[in-house]
């Protein structure tokens, strides 16, 4: 799996390259600026781009802007953006209008190499990876605005949060130590309460949940 990295901090750039190489990825380029990231992506046509949100030249959201441009011009390229700080709007903007192959993770997740690599692999396979802390923030904010969320049981709210992270029913069952059948029943009740369309497609259901939480 060919990867281009976008990260302006040299040590983290090298660290990411090492982690990805050990995880079985082929790091074909590592860019220090958003403009360089675009050039390297165009030149190498990778399967995956992993980029920091804040990059030169402006050190604001240049990496995110580059990622969104790549999604628009190279839709088959999976995108994972990394952020130092929790920003709900970044997740919403990245996921808006996108059906698969995207992720938004906090940089602290890199320390858990095994799960970080699994998240990247899921995104490369067409899935979605949304940082648990972002999901928690979105659920908390949405809970104050939507009566439907208040009607969910505590267990259903747990399942909803894991759905929004991009987890499959099987993964949710293993995480909560319950049966997959029980997860399916919880998901069905969640769809009913939130008025969401039923879908067997994991990343489409993630988008439905995220869009609900971001209203």
N, C-alpha and C positions, 0 to 999 in steps of 0.2 A: 504494500500500500504506500504510494508516493505522497509525501507530505512537504509542504512549505510552511515554515515558521515565521511569524512576525513578532519580534520582541526587541525593544531598544536597549534593554539592560544586558550587557555582554555575558555576565555570569548566568543569569536566568536563561538566556538564549542557548548557552552551551549546555546548561542543565536540562533544558527541555529536549534538546537534540539527543542527549545521552539517554534520557528516559524513554523517548520514542524509539530510538534505535534498539534498546534492550527489549522493548515491547513488540518488536517485530516490524516496525515501520521503517520505510526507506526515506530518510530526510534528504531531500534533493536540493534544498536551499534554505537559508536562514536570513531574513531581512531585518534591518535595523530601523527602517522608516516605512511609513505607509506607502509612499511612492515606490520604494524598492520592492515592497511586498506585492504590489500590483504588477510590476515588471517581472518579478520572478515567477509569479503565478501564471502570467501570460506565456512566459518562455517554457515552463516545465509542465503546465497543465496537470497539476497534481490531483490525486483523489480527495485529499483533505488539506485544508488550510487551518492552522491553529495560530491565532493572533491575539495579542494584547489589545485592549480597547484604546488606551491612551498611548499614542506614539507620536514621534516627530512627523511633520514639522511643527504642529501647533500644540502638541501634548494635551489635547482634549479628548475628542472621540475619533481621531483620525483612523485608528485601526478598525473601529466599527464601521465607519464610512467606507473604508476599503473592502471590508467583508461584505457589506450590502451590495457594493458595486460588483464584486465577484459573483455573488448569488444571482444578480441580474444578468450578467453577461456570460457566466459559466455555470448554469443551473445544476449541472451534474457534479459540481465540486462541493463536497461536504464542508461545512464551516463550524468551527468551535472558537468562540471568543472567550478570552480570559479577562477577569477584572480584579483589581486589588480591593475594591469597595463594592458594597451591595447597592445596586441601582436597578430598581424595578422596571424603569422605562426602557433600559437597554434590552432586557429580555423581551418585552412587549414589541419593541421595534424590530428586533431580529426575527421574531416568530411571526410577525404580521405578514399574512399572505404566503407563508412558506409551509409546505406540506411535509417536508422530510429533510433529513440530513443537516440538522442544525443543533448547536449546543451553546449554552451560556453557563460558565462555571467560574467560581471564585478561585483565585490563584492558590489559595491554601489547600485546594483539593489535590494539587500536584504531589503533595507530600505522601498521600495515600496512592502510591504508584499503581498498585493492582487495580483499584477501582477507577482511577483516572484513565488507565489504558482501556478498561472495559467500556467506559463512557465514550471514548474516542472510537472504539470499534463499533459500538452501537450506532453512533452518528454516521460512520462510514457505510454501515449496512442500511442506511435510510431511516434510522430512528431519530429520537430526540433526547437530548440530555440537558436538563434544567437543574441548576444548583438547588439543593434542598433548602438553603437559607433564603433563596429568592422565592421559592414556593411557599415557605412559611410566612414570609412577609405579604405575599399576594393573598393568601388565604385569610390572614389576620385582617387585612384592609377590606377585603371583599365581605368578610363576615359582618362588618359594621354597616354595610350598605345593602346586603341581600338577605331577606328573611328566609329564603330557601336554605341557605347555609346553616342557619340556626336550627333548622328542622332536622339536619343530619345528626345521627348519633356520633359520639366520639370515635367509634371504630370506623364509621363511614367517612368522617373527616380525615382520619389517618389514611384510609385507602385513597381518598381524593388527592391528598398531598402526594402520595407515591405515584399515582397516575400522572400527575402533572410533572413529575420528575422524568417521566418517560419509561417507567417500569412496566413490564408485561404482567399479566395476571399471575403467572408462575413466580416471577420475582417478588411480587407483592406478598404472595402466600408464604414464601420462604422468609421474607423480612419480618412478617408479623406472626410467624409460626402458626398459621391457620391453613386450612385446605384451600386448594384452588377453586373448588366448588363454592366455598363460602365467599371468596373474593368475587366471583362472578355474580353472586346474589347481591353483594354490597354494591358492586358497580351498577347493576340494574336499578337498584333503589336510588342511587346517586343520579343516574340519568333521568329517572322519573321526577325526582325532586327539583333538579336544576333545569329540566326541560331541554336536555341536550339530545341530539340525534344519536341513535345507537350506531356503533361502527365496530367492525372486527379489526380494523386497521389501527394498530397501536399508535402511530404518530398522529393520525387524524384525530383520534380521541384525545390525545394530549393537547392538540391545538384547540379542540372544542372546549376543554377544561380551562386552558390558559386564557382563551378569549373571554370566557365567562368571568374568570377571576379578575381580568383586567378592565372590566366595564366600569 
